[in-house]
């Protein structure tokens, strides 16, 4: 009963994980930050909870006892666009790319710090809360990107971007915090026949970073996850 009452007052997070200790740890951490929680220990329970009670975000473990987490992701994506963070012990790049291409919004790899998970939850909830008609601009006082009017300014001065550079920046800005895979970006930018041409993207990102003053070794805006993809991280503070 507690979970249903809290869900009317706070963002609701559905946690699907078969390990009682992990489930309890995430549950306590989320509630301590003011979130309401729904808990499921199998994929079928999780899908049923999502269908009957809804959720603002899903934390999904891949190693479930009844059905693989990837199958849970594929099934829920047929009828829901709820943000999904996948929790996995499978740290290979190919696995991460496959999960993102299948519809995951982000992932954390076990073992993970609860601070990292909380940060990813906050980022995805912020992104989901931005109405579509206001997601066309970004302005932090240093960088301003106006997607609708195709204008980019840095410290108040216009930045001259090529068509491809602006298209890439627009794709990233409109999905803040989300990790977008190389194959998705290549498909959007150059078409489906260029999904393996990662060097196209590396060159373009390098040129875009140079124009934005975004140092690759200490990025402020465009974060690269090697072999996986890119994310626009407006809240990121360079190390």
C-alpha positions in Angstrom: 0.0 0.0 0.0 2.9 2.4 0.7 4.1 2.2 -2.9 0.7 3.1 -4.3 0.4 6.1 -2.0 3.9 7.4 -2.7 3.4 7.1 -6.4 0.9 9.9 -6.4 3.5 12.3 -4.9 6.8 11.4 -6.5 8.3 9.9 -9.7 7.7 6.2 -9.8 10.6 3.9 -10.5 10.0 0.2 -11.4 12.9 -2.0 -10.4 13.0 -5.4 -12.1 15.8 -7.5 -10.5 15.8 -11.1 -9.1 18.5 -10.5 -6.5 16.8 -9.6 -3.2 19.9 -7.7 -1.8 20.3 -5.6 -5.0 16.5 -5.0 -5.2 16.4 -3.9 -1.5 19.6 -1.7 -1.9 18.1 0.1 -4.9 14.7 0.4 -3.3 16.1 2.0 -0.1 18.4 4.3 -2.1 15.6 5.5 -4.4 13.1 6.1 -1.5 15.8 8.0 0.4 15.9 10.4 -2.6 12.2 10.9 -2.6 11.2 8.5 -5.4 8.3 6.0 -5.2 9.2 2.4 -6.0 7.6 -0.6 -7.6 9.5 -3.9 -7.2 9.5 -7.1 -9.3 11.7 -10.1 -9.2 10.8 -11.6 -12.6 10.4 -10.2 -16.1 6.7 -11.2 -16.2 6.0 -9.5 -12.9 7.8 -6.4 -14.1 5.8 -6.2 -17.3 2.5 -6.8 -15.4 3.4 -4.0 -12.9 4.3 -1.6 -15.7 1.0 -2.4 -17.6 -1.2 -2.2 -14.5 0.4 0.6 -12.5 2.7 2.5 -14.9 6.1 4.0 -14.1 8.1 7.1 -14.9 11.3 5.0 -15.4 12.4 1.4 -15.3 15.6 -0.1 -13.9 15.9 -3.5 -15.6 18.3 -6.3 -14.7 19.2 -8.6 -17.7 19.7 -11.8 -15.7 16.2 -12.6 -14.8 15.0 -16.2 -13.8 12.0 -16.5 -16.2 12.8 -14.5 -19.4 16.0 -12.7 -20.4 16.0 -8.9 -19.7 16.5 -8.3 -23.4 13.2 -10.0 -24.2 11.5 -7.9 -21.5 12.9 -4.8 -23.1 11.8 -5.8 -26.6 8.3 -6.6 -25.3 7.7 -3.4 -23.4 9.0 -1.4 -26.3 6.1 -2.6 -28.3 3.7 -0.6 -26.2 5.6 1.7 -23.9 8.2 4.5 -24.4 9.1 4.7 -20.6 12.8 5.4 -20.1 14.7 2.2 -19.3 18.1 1.9 -17.6 19.6 -1.6 -18.0 21.7 -3.1 -15.2 24.1 -5.7 -16.6 27.2 -7.7 -15.8 27.9 -7.9 -19.5 30.3 -5.2 -20.1 31.3 -5.9 -23.7 30.8 -3.0 -26.2 28.8 -5.2 -28.6 26.3 -6.0 -25.8 25.9 -2.4 -24.8 25.3 -1.3 -28.4 22.8 -4.0 -28.9 20.9 -3.0 -25.8 20.8 0.7 -26.8 19.7 -0.2 -30.3 17.0 -2.5 -28.8 15.5 0.5 -27.0 17.3 0.9 -23.7 18.0 4.6 -22.8 21.0 4.0 -20.7 22.9 1.3 -18.8 25.0 0.7 -15.7 27.4 -2.2 -15.3 27.6 -4.3 -12.1 29.1 -3.6 -9.7 27.9 0.0 -9.8 27.9 2.9 -7.4 24.4 4.1 -6.3 25.5 7.7 -7.0 26.0 6.8 -10.7 22.6 5.1 -10.9 20.8 8.1 -9.2 22.5 10.5 -11.6 21.3 8.5 -14.6 17.8 8.3 -13.2 17.7 12.1 -12.7 19.0 12.7 -16.2 16.4 10.5 -17.9 13.6 11.9 -15.8 14.6 15.5 -16.7 14.7 14.6 -20.4 11.3 12.9 -20.2 9.8 15.9 -18.5 10.8 18.4 -21.2 7.9 19.0 -23.5 8.6 18.4 -27.2 8.0 22.0 -28.2 10.6 23.3 -25.7 13.3 20.7 -26.5 14.5 22.6 -29.5 16.9 24.9 -27.7 19.7 24.7 -25.2 21.3 27.6 -23.4 23.6 27.4 -20.4 24.9 30.9 -20.6 28.0 29.8 -22.6 26.7 27.6 -25.4 23.3 28.4 -27.0 21.8 26.0 -29.6 18.6 27.0 -31.3 17.5 23.9 -33.3 14.4 25.6 -34.8 16.3 28.6 -36.2 19.5 26.7 -36.8 21.6 29.1 -34.7 24.6 28.2 -32.5 26.4 30.8 -30.3 29.4 30.4 -28.0 29.9 33.2 -25.5 27.4 35.2 -27.5 29.3 34.9 -30.7 27.9 33.0 -33.7 29.5 29.6 -34.5 29.7 28.7 -38.1 28.9 25.0 -38.4 28.6 22.9 -41.6 25.3 21.2 -42.3 26.6 17.8 -41.0 28.1 19.4 -37.8 24.8 21.2 -37.0 22.8 18.0 -37.7 25.0 16.0 -35.3 24.8 18.7 -32.6 21.0 18.9 -33.0 20.6 15.1 -32.6 22.6 15.2 -29.4 21.0 18.3 -27.9 17.5 17.1 -28.4 18.2 13.9 -26.4 20.2 15.3 -23.4 21.8 12.6 -21.2 20.9 9.8 -23.5 23.7 7.6 -24.9 23.2 7.3 -28.7 25.0 4.5 -30.4 27.5 5.0 -33.2 25.3 2.9 -35.5 22.2 5.1 -34.7 24.2 8.3 -35.4 25.7 7.0 -38.6 22.3 5.8 -39.8 20.7 9.2 -39.1 23.6 11.2 -40.6 24.7 9.2 -43.6 22.1 6.5 -44.1 21.8 2.7 -43.4 24.7 1.8 -45.8 27.2 3.7 -43.6 26.6 2.1 -40.2 30.1 0.6 -40.1 31.9 3.8 -41.1 32.8 4.9 -37.6 35.7 7.0 -38.9 33.1 9.4 -40.5 31.7 10.1 -37.1 35.1 10.5 -35.4 36.2 13.1 -37.9 32.9 15.0 -37.6 33.0 14.9 -33.8 36.5 16.2 -33.8 35.6 19.2 -36.0 32.5 20.0 -33.9 34.4 19.8 -30.7 37.1 22.2 -32.0 34.4 24.8 -33.0 32.7 24.5 -29.6 36.0 24.6 -27.6 35.1 21.2 -26.2 38.4 19.5 -25.3 38.2 15.7 -26.1 40.4 14.9 -23.1 38.2 16.9 -20.7 34.8 17.3 -22.5 32.1 19.7 -21.3 29.3 18.8 -23.6 30.0 15.9 -25.9 30.9 12.7 -24.0 32.3 9.7 -25.9 31.9 6.2 -24.6 34.5 4.4 -26.7 33.1 1.8 -29.1 29.6 2.5 -28.0 28.4 6.1 -28.8 28.0 9.7 -27.8 25.9 11.6 -25.3 25.2 15.3 -24.8 25.8 15.9 -21.1 24.8 19.4 -20.2 25.3 18.8 -16.5 28.7 17.3 -16.9 31.6 18.9 -15.2 35.0 18.1 -16.7 37.4 16.3 -14.4 
